Amino acid sequence: MVLGIETSCDETAAAVVRRTPAGGAEILSNVVLSQIEEHAAFGGVVPEIAARAHVEAIDGIVRAALIEAEVTLADIDAVAATVGPGLVGGLLVGAMTGKAIAAARGLPFLAINHLEGHALSPRLSDGVAYPYLLLLVSGGHSQILLVRALDDYERWGSTIDDALGEAFDKTAKLLSLPQPGGPNVEKMAAGGDPKRFALPRPMKGDARLDFSFSGLKTAVRLVAEAHAPLSDEDVADLCASFQRAAAETVADRVRRALIRFRETFPGLADPVLGVAGGVGANQAIRDALLTECEAAGARLVAPPLKLCSDNGAMIAYAGLERFEAGLIDRLDAPVRSRWPLDEKSAPLVGHGRRGAKA
């Protein structure tokens, strides 16, 4: 049974996960406290505010996770905490809390890569077997990863500029929609005409598996400026057109990745594409991915929405797998603002390639 702690950005989260007798994983608790209200006035996450909010909330969130799981620290076998990539102030709060609990109780400590938490979430939710393909799309990351096994990841594609989640958030800010941007853009798009505005599909047709969203973001701004002042109908149509362009762009990248995946593992009986990250909760993107998977003879595994965004359960589960594999970390394991999941690939340069936070 593993206690997991997540504080890499603007959610303070803790969870308890255990292995079932049948070999699956069971989430006993998954408590998440969002900081949306604290950052709303600034149009984005302010690192210092995030760190202070984590300090104020972390003890109560850990306590709530234990109570919800109906366990005490005496029942916990190991403690896992995100140590990177992310905002250093927040990472320090979660990592030090996890280390303090581990030291006080004499428990193993597991230093978790936030991206590995996302990468293993299809195994947590659906018990997916290795290997599988993963699309990770969030506010800070847009990557296509081959998940060969625990601690064995290969990055096939990443963004050359902005992450998709950031493009959603900046579009929302441009159109004066409240944060979080992604859900509000999706809400407005539901009542809009996705064919009204002609927006680009960056890198569509390119043989590489990388993403690019800065041009799409710029195109939205230019359309908005050309039609100012925007009516409610204009905003809805622009959101719908943007969302359609984003979904079709992602679908094109995934189509090519699935072909490569099938060629890499020609005898695989159950090829799977997993999706993780907050943008993976967008229904239009999920529908586009489902279409591509059906055409490629693959299975789409999209974890429940609560496991797509940042949460403690994915960190606890990554800790559980690493604990069972004997991959224990020292209590002096450092926090890392940048920590690529695939450390063999060449470093990537660019804002969205920090998931080379990365």
C-alpha positions in Angstrom: 0.0 0.0 0.0 1.5 3.3 -1.1 0.8 6.9 -0.1 1.3 9.2 -3.1 1.8 13.0 -3.0 1.5 15.4 -6.0 2.4 19.1 -5.8 4.2 19.8 -9.1 1.9 22.7 -10.3 -1.4 24.1 -8.9 -3.1 21.0 -7.4 -2.3 19.8 -3.9 -3.1 16.0 -4.0 -2.6 12.9 -2.0 -3.9 9.3 -2.5 -3.6 5.8 -1.3 -3.3 2.9 -3.8 -2.8 -0.8 -3.1 -2.3 -4.0 -5.1 -5.3 -6.3 -5.1 -5.0 -10.1 -4.6 -5.9 -10.5 -8.3 -2.9 -8.4 -9.3 -4.8 -5.2 -10.2 -4.6 -1.8 -8.6 -7.2 -0.3 -6.2 -7.5 3.4 -5.5 -8.5 3.7 -1.8 -8.5 7.5 -1.9 -7.7 10.3 -4.2 -8.0 13.8 -2.8 -7.2 16.8 -4.9 -7.4 20.5 -3.9 -7.3 22.9 -6.9 -5.9 26.4 -6.7 -7.9 27.8 -9.5 -9.4 30.6 -7.5 -6.0 31.7 -6.1 -4.6 32.2 -9.7 -7.7 33.3 -11.5 -7.0 37.0 -11.4 -3.5 36.5 -13.0 -4.7 34.4 -16.0 -2.2 31.6 -15.2 -0.3 29.9 -12.4 1.9 32.1 -10.2 4.7 29.9 -8.8 5.1 31.7 -5.4 1.3 31.7 -4.8 1.2 28.0 -5.8 4.0 27.1 -3.3 2.4 29.0 -0.5 -0.9 27.4 -1.1 0.7 23.9 -1.1 2.4 24.7 2.3 -1.0 25.7 3.8 -2.9 22.7 2.4 -0.5 19.7 2.3 -0.9 18.3 5.8 -4.7 18.5 5.6 -4.8 16.8 2.2 -2.6 13.9 3.3 -4.7 13.5 6.4 -7.9 13.5 4.3 -6.4 10.9 1.9 -5.7 8.6 4.9 -9.1 9.1 6.4 -10.9 8.5 3.0 -8.8 5.3 2.6 -9.7 4.2 6.1 -6.0 3.6 6.9 -3.3 5.1 9.1 0.4 5.6 8.4 0.9 2.3 10.2 -0.7 0.6 7.3 1.4 2.3 4.6 4.3 0.3 3.1 6.0 3.2 1.2 5.7 6.9 0.4 5.9 8.3 -3.1 6.1 12.0 -4.0 6.6 13.9 -7.2 10.0 15.4 -7.4 9.9 16.7 -11.0 9.4 18.1 -13.5 7.4 21.2 -12.3 7.5 24.3 -10.3 10.4 24.0 -7.8 8.6 25.7 -4.9 5.7 23.3 -5.1 7.9 20.2 -5.7 9.8 21.0 -2.5 6.6 21.1 -0.5 5.4 17.7 -1.6 8.9 16.1 -1.7 9.8 17.3 1.8 6.4 16.1 3.2 6.9 12.7 1.7 10.4 12.4 2.9 9.5 13.5 6.4 6.7 10.9 6.6 9.1 8.2 5.2 11.9 9.1 7.7 9.6 9.3 10.7 7.9 6.0 10.0 11.0 4.2 8.6 9.4 3.7 5.2 10.9 3.4 1.7 10.7 6.7 -0.3 10.0 6.8 -4.0 11.0 9.9 -6.0 8.5 10.0 -8.9 8.7 11.7 -12.2 5.4 13.4 -12.8 5.4 12.3 -16.4 5.8 8.7 -15.4 2.7 9.1 -13.2 0.8 10.1 -16.4 2.5 7.4 -18.5 1.4 4.6 -16.2 -2.2 5.9 -15.6 -3.6 3.5 -18.3 -2.2 0.6 -16.2 -3.8 2.0 -13.1 -7.2 2.5 -14.7 -7.4 -0.4 -17.1 -4.5 -2.8 -16.3 -3.0 -2.2 -19.8 -0.1 -4.6 -20.5 3.3 -3.4 -21.7 4.2 -2.2 -24.3 1.7 0.5 -25.4 1.6 3.9 -27.0 0.9 7.0 -25.0 -0.4 10.5 -25.9 0.4 12.9 -23.2 -1.3 16.3 -23.7 -1.5 18.8 -20.9 -0.8 22.5 -20.0 3.0 21.8 -20.0 3.4 18.8 -22.2 2.5 17.5 -25.7 4.3 14.2 -26.3 3.9 10.8 -28.0 5.7 8.1 -26.0 6.4 4.4 -26.4 6.0 2.8 -23.0 8.0 -0.4 -23.3 8.1 -1.3 -19.6 8.5 0.4 -16.2 11.4 2.8 -16.4 11.8 2.2 -20.2 10.2 5.0 -22.2 11.0 6.3 -25.7 9.8 9.7 -26.8 8.6 9.6 -30.4 7.3 13.1 -30.7 7.0 16.4 -28.7 6.0 20.0 -29.3 8.5 22.3 -31.0 6.9 25.3 -29.3 3.8 25.5 -27.2 1.9 22.6 -25.4 -1.7 22.0 -26.5 -3.0 22.8 -23.0 -1.3 26.1 -23.1 -2.8 26.9 -26.5 -6.3 26.2 -25.0 -5.5 28.4 -22.0 -4.2 31.3 -24.1 -7.2 31.0 -26.4 -9.5 31.2 -23.4 -7.6 34.3 -22.1 -7.7 36.0 -25.5 -11.5 35.5 -25.7 -12.0 36.6 -22.1 -13.1 33.2 -20.9 -12.4 32.2 -17.3 -9.7 29.8 -16.3 -9.2 26.9 -16.5 -9.1 27.6 -20.2 -9.5 24.1 -21.6 -12.9 23.2 -20.1 -14.3 26.7 -20.9 -13.2 26.6 -24.5 -14.8 23.2 -24.8 -18.0 24.5 -23.2 -18.2 27.4 -25.6 -17.3 25.2 -28.6 -20.4 23.0 -28.0 -22.6 25.9 -29.2 -20.4 27.0 -32.1 -19.8 26.4 -35.8 -16.5 24.6 -36.2 -16.4 25.3 -39.9 -16.9 29.1 -39.8 -13.2 30.1 -39.4 -10.4 28.5 -41.4 -7.6 27.8 -39.0 -4.3 26.0 -39.7 -3.5 22.3 -38.8 0.2 22.8 -37.9 2.5 20.0 -39.1 -0.3 18.0 -40.5 1.1 15.6 -43.1 4.7 16.0 -41.7 6.5 12.7 -41.4 7.8 13.6 -38.0 5.7 13.0 -35.0 6.3 16.4 -33.4 3.6 18.9 -32.6 3.4 22.7 -33.1 0.6 24.9 -31.7 2.1 28.5 -31.7 0.9 29.1 -35.3 -2.6 27.9 -34.4 -2.7 30.2 -31.4 -1.5 33.1 -33.5 -4.2 32.4 -36.1 -6.9 32.6 -33.4 -5.6 36.0 -32.3 -5.6 37.3 -35.8 -9.2 36.2 -36.4 -10.3 37.6 -33.1 -8.7 41.0 -33.9 -10.3 41.0 -37.4 -13.8 40.5 -36.0 -13.5 42.7 -32.9 -15.6 43.4 -31.0 -16.6 39.8 -30.7 -20.2 38.7 -30.2 -21.0 35.6 -28.1 -21.6 33.8 -31.4 -18.2 34.9 -32.7 -16.6 33.5 -29.5 -18.5 30.2 -29.7 -17.6 29.8 -33.4 -14.0 30.6 -32.8 -13.7 28.2 -29.9 -15.4 25.5 -32.0 -13.0 26.2 -35.0 -10.0 26.1 -32.7 -11.0 22.9 -31.0 -11.6 21.2 -34.3 -8.2 22.3 -35.7 -6.5 21.0 -32.5 -8.3 17.7 -32.6 -7.5 17.1 -36.3 -3.9 18.1 -35.7 -3.6 15.6 -32.8 -5.4 12.9 -34.9 -2.9 13.3 -37.7 0.1 12.9 -35.4 -1.5 9.9 -33.7 -2.4 8.2 -37.0 1.3 8.2 -38.0 2.4 7.1 -34.5 0.0 4.1 -34.6 1.4 3.0 -38.0 4.9 3.1 -36.5 3.7 1.3 -33.4 2.2 -1.5 -35.4 5.3 -1.8 -37.5 7.5 -1.9 -34.3 5.3 -4.7 -32.7 3.8 -6.6 -35.6 2.7 -9.5 -33.5 1.1 -7.6 -30.7 -2.4 -9.0 -30.1 -3.9 -6.0 -28.3 -2.2 -2.7 -29.5 -3.2 0.1 -27.2 -3.1 3.9 -27.3 -3.4 5.5 -23.9 -4.2 9.1 -23.4 -3.2 11.1 -20.3 -3.0 14.7 -19.2 -5.7 17.3 -18.6 -6.3 17.9 -22.3 -7.1 14.2 -22.6 -10.4 15.0 -20.9 -11.5 17.0 -24.0 -14.3 15.0 -25.6 -13.6 16.2 -29.2 -10.0 15.1 -28.9 -11.1 11.7 -27.4 -13.6 11.2 -30.3 -10.8 12.0 -32.8 -8.5 9.5 -31.1 -11.2 6.8 -31.0 -11.7 7.2 -34.8 -8.0 6.8 -35.5 -7.7 3.8 -33.2 -10.6 2.0 -34.8 -9.1 2.6 -38.2 -5.7 1.3 -37.1 -7.2 -1.8 -35.3 -6.0 -0.4 -31.9 -7.8 0.1 -28.6 -8.1 3.5 -27.0 -7.7 3.6 -23.3 -8.7 7.0 -21.9 -8.6 6.9 -18.0 -11.5 8.6 -16.1 -11.3 12.3 -16.2 -10.2 12.5 -12.5 -7.1 10.5 -13.5 -6.3 12.6 -16.6 -5.5 15.8 -14.7 -2.8 16.0 -12.0 -3.7 13.7 -9.1 -2.1 11.8 -6.3 -3.4 8.3 -7.4 -1.2 8.2 -10.5 1.8 9.1 -8.3 0.9 6.5 -5.7 0.5 3.9 -8.5 3.9 4.8 -10.1 5.4 4.4 -6.6 3.7 1.1 -6.2 5.2 -0.3 -9.4 8.6 1.0 -8.5 8.4 -0.3 -5.0 7.5 -3.7 -6.2 10.5 -3.6 -8.6 12.8 -2.6 -5.8 13.5 0.9 -7.3 13.8 2.7 -3.9 15.2 6.2 -3.7 17.4 7.9 -1.1 15.9 10.6 1.1 18.3 13.1 -0.4 16.8 12.7 -3.9 16.7 16.2 -5.3 13.7 18.0 -6.9 14.1 18.7 -10.6 12.3 21.4 -12.5 13.3 19.7 -15.7 13.3 15.9 -16.0 12.7 14.2 -19.3 11.0 10.8 -19.1 13.2 9.6 -22.0 16.7 10.7 -20.9 18.2 8.9 -23.9 16.7 11.3 -26.4 18.5 14.5 -27.4 17.5 17.5 -25.3 14.8 19.6 -26.8 14.9 23.4 -26.9 11.7 25.5 -26.8 9.1 26.7 -24.4 6.7 23.7 -24.9 9.6 21.3 -24.8 10.2 21.8 -21.1 8.8 18.3 -20.8 12.3 17.9 -21.8 10.2 19.8 -18.3 10.8 17.7 -20.3 
